[in-house]
C-alpha cells in the first residue's frame, strides 16, 4: 500500500524520536535546508585531563542562506543582522558606534541602471493612483507579468544590459572615488588633503528592478578622518553631500566592448535620487519635507538584502548547463537575460567576468550588501557576539568560567536537508509557527515602547 503524505507525516510524529527531532528543528528556527553533523562537543579543563561537559550524537545546524525563497528562517536571521549593521551606522549607541553619528551629514542615495530599451511599467502619482504605461500607453495591474518586459523585445539591448550588470560593482567603486573627489573640490581641497579632514562612510544594498537590472540604495555619511568616532568637519553638510553624489554619479564611466569589438560605455542611469537623513523615531520612512528618518530606514534596506533577484521567476541556484536554461520556468525576458549571460560567458574576451557562474543572477556578480570599513560593525562581529552570548549562557548554566575551560569540537558532515518529504513538511510548519511567534513578540515590544 502506498502511503499518502498525510500518512507519512502521522507516522513520523508517532515515532519515539520525534520529540528529540522536533527540538533540533526548533533550535535552528525551522531551517529549510539544515546541515547534518555527527560528532561531539566537549568542555575540558586547561590540562585536558578532565571532561567537564559532553554533548554527542547527531545535530543539525542552519544552512545560512540569505534568500527568503530558499530558507525563510535563515533569511530572517540574515535580515536581522543586516538591520543591526545598518541601524548602528545610522543611530549609533550599539556595536561600538557612538550616538554622535546621528548628528553627522547623511543622505540616502539611489543609483539606477540606464535604459536598454523601453519596458512596460506602472507609474503612479504621489497619491498612488496608476498612470498609463510610458511604453505601451495602457494600464497595468501591479501583478501584470508584462511589467519590466521589453515593449519591443527584438530591439532590446540584452548584451548591453548583461554587460552593465556585470560591471555594476566596478561602477560603484568608481563612484565612491569620484564622490571623494567632488566633495574635496566643493570645499577647495585636493583629494590628498581631503583624507586629513574627512572620511566617507557608507553602506549600500543592491535591489533588482522588475526589468531584471539592479539599482543601489546607499546610506552615505561624512565622518572625521578617524571614522565614526571622529566629528565631521564644520563645512560638511547634507546639501554638500547631495550635490557631490549627483556630480559623481554623472561623471563615472566604465568602458568595455561588445562581442563584435564595438566600444560600449557603461554609466549610471539618469534617475539619481538623494534625500537627507534626519535623526528621528518617527513611524514613517519619509517625512513631509522629503527627508528620510532613521527609525525605519535600516529595516527598509535590510529587507532587500534577503531577496534573490526580486524577480519572481528567476532561479535561486547557479546554471550548470544549457539544459538548465531550456527547462527553467521563467519569463521570456528573464530567459533572454540568462541566455545572453551564458552565451557571453563562452567568449574568451569576457572570461574575467565569470558570466556563466552568475547567469542565474542575470550577470550581476557583486555582493548584495557592502559597507565601508568605518560605517559600523561587520556581519562577522555580529555572529561572533551571538556565539559568545550563547556560550556564556551554557557556561553560566554549568557554573563554569570561560577562562577555566577549553572547548573541543569534533564534528563530521553526514548530509544536508531533511531525509524525506514528511520531515520537510513538519519542519516548514514548525518554522512558520516560530516566525509568527517572533513577529508577535516584536510587535508587542514595539507597542510597549511606543506607549512609554
C-alpha positions as CSV (number, residue, x, y, z in Angstrom):
1,X,0.0,0.0,0.0
2,X,1.3,3.4,-0.9
3,X,1.2,5.9,2.0
4,X,0.0,9.4,1.4
5,X,2.0,12.4,2.6
6,X,-0.5,12.8,5.4
7,X,0.1,9.2,6.5
8,X,3.9,9.7,6.3
9,X,3.6,12.8,8.5
10,X,1.5,11.0,11.0
11,X,4.0,8.1,11.1
12,X,6.9,10.5,11.7
13,X,5.1,12.1,14.6
14,X,4.3,8.8,16.2
15,X,8.0,7.7,16.3
16,X,9.8,7.6,19.6
17,X,12.5,10.0,18.5
18,X,10.0,12.7,17.2
19,X,10.3,15.0,20.3
20,X,14.1,14.9,20.0
21,X,14.0,15.7,16.3
22,X,11.5,18.5,16.8
23,X,13.7,20.1,19.4
24,X,16.6,20.1,17.0
25,X,14.5,21.7,14.3
26,X,13.2,24.3,16.7
27,X,16.8,25.1,17.8
28,X,17.6,26.0,14.2
29,X,14.4,28.0,13.7
30,X,12.9,25.6,11.2
31,X,15.7,26.0,8.7
32,X,14.6,24.6,5.3
33,X,18.0,23.1,4.3
34,X,19.9,22.2,7.5
35,X,23.4,20.7,7.6
36,X,23.5,17.4,9.4
37,X,26.6,16.7,11.5
38,X,27.7,13.8,13.7
39,X,30.3,14.0,16.5
40,X,30.7,15.6,19.8
41,X,31.3,18.9,21.8
42,X,33.2,18.8,25.0
43,X,34.5,21.2,27.7
44,X,37.9,20.2,29.1
45,X,39.9,21.7,31.9
46,X,43.0,23.6,30.9
47,X,45.2,20.5,31.1
48,X,42.7,18.4,29.2
49,X,42.8,15.8,32.0
50,X,39.1,16.1,32.8
51,X,36.0,16.3,30.7
52,X,33.7,18.8,32.4
53,X,30.8,18.6,29.9
54,X,29.9,16.5,26.9
55,X,27.4,16.6,24.1
56,X,27.5,14.0,21.4
57,X,25.4,12.4,18.6
58,X,23.7,13.9,15.6
59,X,22.9,17.6,15.3
60,X,21.6,20.0,12.7
61,X,22.9,23.5,12.0
62,X,21.3,26.2,9.9
63,X,22.1,26.4,6.2
64,X,22.8,30.2,6.5
65,X,21.3,31.0,3.1
66,X,20.2,34.7,3.0
67,X,17.5,34.3,0.3
68,X,13.9,34.1,1.6
69,X,13.0,32.0,-1.4
70,X,15.4,29.3,-0.3
71,X,15.2,29.4,3.5
72,X,12.9,31.8,5.3
73,X,14.4,31.1,8.8
74,X,18.0,31.8,7.8
75,X,16.8,34.7,5.7
76,X,15.1,36.2,8.8
77,X,18.4,35.8,10.7
78,X,20.4,37.5,8.0
79,X,17.9,40.3,7.7
80,X,18.1,40.9,11.5
81,X,21.9,41.0,11.3
82,X,21.6,43.4,8.3
83,X,19.2,45.6,10.3
84,X,21.6,45.9,13.3
85,X,24.5,46.6,11.0
86,X,22.6,49.4,9.2
87,X,21.0,50.8,12.4
88,X,24.3,51.0,14.2
89,X,25.7,53.2,11.5
90,X,22.6,55.4,11.4
91,X,21.8,56.0,15.0
92,X,24.8,54.7,16.9
93,X,24.7,53.6,20.6
94,X,25.5,50.0,19.8
95,X,28.1,47.8,18.1
96,X,30.9,50.2,19.1
97,X,29.4,53.1,17.2
98,X,28.8,56.4,19.2
99,X,25.4,58.1,19.2
100,X,27.0,61.2,17.7
101,X,26.8,59.6,14.2
102,X,23.1,60.7,14.1
103,X,24.3,64.3,14.1
104,X,26.5,63.9,11.1
105,X,25.6,64.8,7.5
106,X,23.9,61.8,6.0
107,X,22.0,61.1,2.8
108,X,20.1,58.2,1.4
109,X,21.0,57.8,-2.3
110,X,19.6,55.6,-5.0
111,X,21.6,55.0,-8.2
112,X,19.8,53.2,-11.1
113,X,20.7,51.4,-14.3
114,X,20.3,53.2,-17.6
115,X,17.7,52.2,-20.2
116,X,18.5,49.4,-22.7
117,X,15.1,49.7,-24.4
118,X,11.5,50.7,-23.5
119,X,9.8,48.3,-21.0
120,X,6.3,48.0,-19.7
121,X,5.8,49.9,-16.4
122,X,3.2,51.1,-14.0
123,X,4.0,54.7,-13.0
124,X,1.9,56.2,-10.2
125,X,1.1,59.7,-8.9
126,X,2.1,60.9,-5.4
127,X,-1.2,59.7,-4.2
128,X,-0.7,56.2,-5.5
129,X,-3.0,56.4,-8.5
130,X,-1.9,54.5,-11.5
131,X,-0.9,56.3,-14.7
132,X,-0.6,54.9,-18.3
133,X,2.5,52.9,-19.1
134,X,5.1,55.0,-20.8
135,X,5.9,52.1,-23.1
136,X,2.6,51.0,-24.5
137,X,0.2,53.6,-23.2
138,X,-2.0,51.1,-21.4
139,X,-2.8,50.5,-17.8
140,X,-1.1,47.6,-16.0
141,X,-2.2,45.7,-12.9
142,X,0.5,45.6,-10.2
143,X,0.9,41.8,-10.8
144,X,0.9,42.1,-14.6
145,X,3.7,39.8,-15.8
146,X,4.4,42.2,-18.6
147,X,5.8,44.8,-16.2
148,X,9.6,45.0,-16.7
149,X,9.5,43.2,-20.0
150,X,10.5,45.0,-23.2
151,X,7.9,46.7,-25.3
152,X,9.8,45.6,-28.4
153,X,11.9,42.5,-27.5
154,X,13.7,42.5,-30.8
155,X,15.1,46.0,-30.2
156,X,16.1,45.5,-26.6
157,X,19.8,45.6,-25.9
158,X,20.3,42.4,-24.0
159,X,24.1,42.3,-24.5
160,X,24.4,45.9,-23.1
161,X,22.1,45.1,-20.2
162,X,24.1,42.0,-19.1
163,X,27.4,43.7,-19.5
164,X,26.2,46.7,-17.5
165,X,25.1,44.3,-14.8
166,X,28.5,42.6,-14.8
167,X,30.3,45.9,-14.3
168,X,27.9,47.4,-11.8
169,X,30.3,46.7,-8.9
170,X,33.1,48.5,-10.8
171,X,30.8,51.4,-11.4
172,X,30.1,51.7,-7.7
173,X,33.8,51.6,-6.8
174,X,34.5,54.4,-9.3
175,X,31.5,56.3,-7.9
176,X,32.9,56.3,-4.4
177,X,36.3,57.6,-5.7
178,X,34.6,60.3,-7.6
179,X,32.4,61.2,-4.6
180,X,35.5,62.0,-2.5
181,X,36.9,64.0,-5.4
182,X,33.8,66.1,-5.8
183,X,33.4,66.7,-2.0
184,X,37.1,67.8,-1.8
185,X,36.6,70.1,-4.8
186,X,33.5,71.6,-3.3
187,X,35.4,72.9,-0.3
188,X,38.6,73.8,-2.0
189,X,40.7,70.7,-1.0
190,X,42.7,68.3,-3.1
191,X,41.9,64.6,-2.8
192,X,45.1,64.0,-0.9
193,X,44.2,66.8,1.6
194,X,40.6,65.6,1.9
195,X,41.6,62.4,3.7
196,X,43.2,64.5,6.5
197,X,39.9,66.4,7.1
198,X,37.1,63.9,6.4
199,X,36.2,60.3,5.6
200,X,33.2,59.0,3.5
201,X,31.5,56.0,5.2
202,X,28.7,54.1,3.5
203,X,26.6,51.0,3.4
204,X,24.8,50.0,0.2
205,X,22.4,47.3,-0.8
206,X,21.5,46.1,-4.3
207,X,17.9,45.7,-5.3
208,X,16.6,44.2,-8.6
209,X,14.0,46.1,-10.5
210,X,11.2,44.2,-12.4
211,X,13.2,44.6,-15.6
212,X,15.9,42.5,-14.1
213,X,18.6,45.1,-13.6
214,X,19.9,46.2,-10.2
215,X,19.9,49.6,-8.6
216,X,21.7,50.6,-5.4
217,X,20.4,52.1,-2.2
218,X,23.1,53.6,-0.1
219,X,23.4,55.4,3.2
220,X,26.3,57.8,2.8
221,X,27.8,59.6,5.9
222,X,30.6,62.1,6.4
223,X,32.9,61.3,9.3
224,X,36.1,62.9,10.6
225,X,39.3,61.4,9.3
226,X,39.3,58.7,12.0
227,X,35.9,57.4,11.2
228,X,32.6,57.1,13.2
229,X,34.1,58.3,16.5
230,X,35.5,61.4,14.9
231,X,33.3,64.5,14.4
232,X,32.6,65.6,10.9
233,X,34.3,68.8,9.7
234,X,32.2,72.0,10.1
235,X,32.0,72.5,6.3
236,X,30.3,69.1,5.8
237,X,26.5,69.5,5.2
238,X,23.8,67.2,3.8
239,X,23.4,69.7,0.9
240,X,27.0,69.5,0.0
241,X,26.9,65.6,0.0
242,X,23.7,65.7,-2.1
243,X,25.4,67.9,-4.7
244,X,28.6,65.7,-4.7
245,X,26.6,62.5,-5.1
246,X,24.8,63.8,-8.1
247,X,28.0,65.1,-9.7
248,X,29.9,61.9,-9.0
249,X,27.1,59.7,-10.5
250,X,27.1,61.7,-13.7
251,X,30.9,61.7,-14.0
252,X,31.8,58.0,-13.7
253,X,32.2,55.7,-16.7
254,X,33.4,52.1,-17.4
255,X,34.5,51.3,-21.0
256,X,34.2,47.8,-22.4
257,X,33.5,46.2,-25.8
258,X,30.6,44.3,-27.4
259,X,31.3,40.9,-28.9
260,X,31.9,42.5,-32.3
261,X,34.6,44.8,-30.9
262,X,32.4,48.0,-30.8
263,X,33.2,50.2,-27.8
264,X,30.5,50.1,-25.1
265,X,30.4,52.9,-22.5
266,X,28.6,52.0,-19.2
267,X,27.3,54.6,-16.8
268,X,24.5,55.1,-14.2
269,X,21.0,55.9,-15.3
270,X,19.6,59.4,-15.4
271,X,17.5,58.8,-12.3
272,X,19.6,59.6,-9.2
273,X,17.6,60.2,-6.0
274,X,19.3,61.8,-3.0
275,X,17.5,62.5,0.2
276,X,18.8,63.8,3.6
277,X,18.5,61.6,6.6
278,X,17.4,63.1,9.9
279,X,17.6,61.6,13.4
280,X,14.1,60.6,14.4
281,X,11.9,58.0,15.9
282,X,9.0,58.9,13.6
283,X,7.0,56.0,12.4
284,X,7.3,56.8,8.7
285,X,10.3,56.3,6.4
286,X,9.9,59.7,4.9
287,X,8.6,62.9,6.5
288,X,6.6,65.7,4.8
289,X,9.7,67.5,3.8
290,X,11.1,64.5,1.9
291,X,13.8,63.7,4.5
292,X,14.3,60.1,5.4
293,X,14.1,59.1,9.0
294,X,16.4,56.7,11.0
295,X,13.6,54.6,12.5
296,X,12.7,52.5,9.5
297,X,15.5,53.1,7.1
298,X,17.6,50.2,8.5
299,X,14.7,47.8,8.2
300,X,13.9,49.1,4.7
301,X,17.4,48.5,3.5
302,X,17.8,45.2,5.3
303,X,14.7,43.9,3.5
304,X,16.4,44.0,0.2
305,X,19.4,42.1,1.5
306,X,17.4,38.9,1.8
307,X,15.9,39.0,-1.7
308,X,17.2,36.9,-4.6
309,X,16.8,38.9,-7.7
310,X,13.4,40.4,-6.7
311,X,12.1,38.8,-10.0
312,X,9.6,36.2,-9.1
313,X,10.7,33.8,-11.8
314,X,14.4,33.8,-11.6
315,X,16.3,30.7,-10.3
316,X,18.0,30.8,-6.9
317,X,20.9,28.5,-7.9
318,X,23.6,28.7,-10.5
319,X,23.0,27.5,-14.0
320,X,25.1,24.4,-14.8
321,X,24.3,23.7,-18.5
322,X,22.2,24.8,-21.5
323,X,19.7,22.1,-20.4
324,X,19.1,24.0,-17.2
325,X,18.2,27.1,-19.2
326,X,15.9,25.2,-21.5
327,X,13.9,23.8,-18.6
328,X,13.7,27.0,-16.5
329,X,10.2,28.1,-15.6
330,X,10.8,31.8,-16.2
331,X,9.5,34.6,-18.3
332,X,10.8,35.1,-21.8
333,X,12.6,38.3,-20.8
334,X,14.5,36.8,-18.0
335,X,15.3,33.7,-20.1
336,X,16.8,36.0,-22.7
337,X,18.9,37.7,-20.0
338,X,20.1,34.4,-18.6
339,X,20.8,33.1,-22.1
340,X,22.8,36.2,-23.0
341,X,24.9,35.9,-19.9
342,X,25.5,32.2,-20.7
343,X,26.5,32.9,-24.3
344,X,28.8,35.8,-23.5
345,X,30.4,33.7,-20.8
346,X,31.6,31.3,-23.5
347,X,33.6,34.1,-25.2
348,X,37.2,34.4,-24.0
349,X,37.0,38.2,-24.1
350,X,34.7,38.1,-21.1
351,X,36.4,35.3,-19.1
352,X,37.2,37.6,-16.2
353,X,33.5,38.4,-15.7
354,X,32.5,34.8,-14.9
355,X,29.2,35.3,-16.7
356,X,28.2,31.7,-16.7
357,X,28.8,31.4,-13.0
358,X,26.4,34.4,-12.5
359,X,23.9,33.8,-15.3
360,X,21.2,32.9,-12.7
361,X,21.8,36.4,-11.3
362,X,21.3,37.9,-14.7
363,X,25.0,38.8,-14.9
364,X,25.3,40.7,-11.6
365,X,28.3,39.4,-9.6
366,X,28.5,41.8,-6.7
367,X,27.6,41.4,-3.1
368,X,24.1,42.5,-2.1
369,X,25.1,44.4,0.9
370,X,28.5,46.1,1.3
371,X,29.9,48.7,3.6
372,X,33.0,50.8,4.1
373,X,35.3,49.9,6.9
374,X,34.3,52.6,9.3
375,X,30.5,52.7,8.7
376,X,29.6,50.3,11.6
377,X,30.2,46.7,12.7
378,X,30.5,43.7,10.5
379,X,28.5,40.5,9.9
380,X,31.4,38.5,11.3
381,X,31.4,40.6,14.5
382,X,27.6,40.2,14.9
383,X,27.8,36.5,14.5
384,X,30.7,36.2,16.9
385,X,28.8,38.2,19.5
386,X,25.9,35.8,19.1
387,X,28.1,32.8,19.5
388,X,29.8,34.3,22.6
389,X,26.4,35.1,24.2
390,X,25.2,31.5,23.7
391,X,28.5,30.1,25.0
392,X,28.2,32.3,28.1
393,X,24.7,31.0,28.7
394,X,26.0,27.4,28.6
395,X,28.9,28.2,30.9
396,X,26.6,30.0,33.4
397,X,24.2,27.1,33.4
398,X,27.1,24.7,34.2
399,X,28.7,27.0,36.7
400,X,31.9,27.4,34.8
401,X,34.1,30.3,33.7
402,X,35.4,30.8,30.2
403,X,39.0,31.2,31.3
404,X,38.8,27.8,33.1
405,X,37.8,25.6,30.1
406,X,38.9,24.5,26.6
407,X,36.2,23.8,24.0
408,X,36.8,20.7,21.9
409,X,34.7,20.2,18.8
410,X,34.8,17.1,16.6
411,X,32.1,17.0,14.0
412,X,31.7,15.3,10.7
413,X,29.4,16.1,7.8
414,X,26.7,13.5,7.2
415,X,24.3,15.2,4.9
416,X,22.1,18.2,4.2
417,X,18.4,18.8,4.1
418,X,15.7,16.5,5.6
419,X,15.5,12.8,5.0
420,X,12.0,12.8,3.4
421,X,9.1,14.9,2.4
422,X,7.3,14.3,5.7
423,X,10.1,15.8,7.7
424,X,10.3,18.8,5.3
425,X,6.6,19.5,5.7
426,X,6.8,19.2,9.5
427,X,9.9,21.5,9.6
428,X,8.2,24.1,7.4
429,X,5.2,24.2,9.7
430,X,7.5,24.5,12.8
431,X,9.4,27.3,11.1
432,X,6.3,29.2,10.2
433,X,5.0,28.9,13.8
434,X,8.3,30.1,15.2
435,X,8.3,33.0,12.7
436,X,4.8,34.1,13.7
437,X,5.8,33.9,17.4
438,X,8.8,36.2,16.7
439,X,6.7,38.7,14.8
440,X,4.1,38.8,17.6
441,X,6.9,39.4,20.1
442,X,8.5,42.2,18.1
443,X,5.0,43.7,17.6
444,X,4.2,43.6,21.3
445,X,7.6,45.1,22.2
446,X,7.0,47.9,19.6
447,X,3.6,48.8,21.1
448,X,5.2,48.8,24.6
449,X,7.9,51.2,23.7
450,X,5.5,53.5,21.8
451,X,3.4,53.9,24.9
452,X,6.2,54.6,27.4
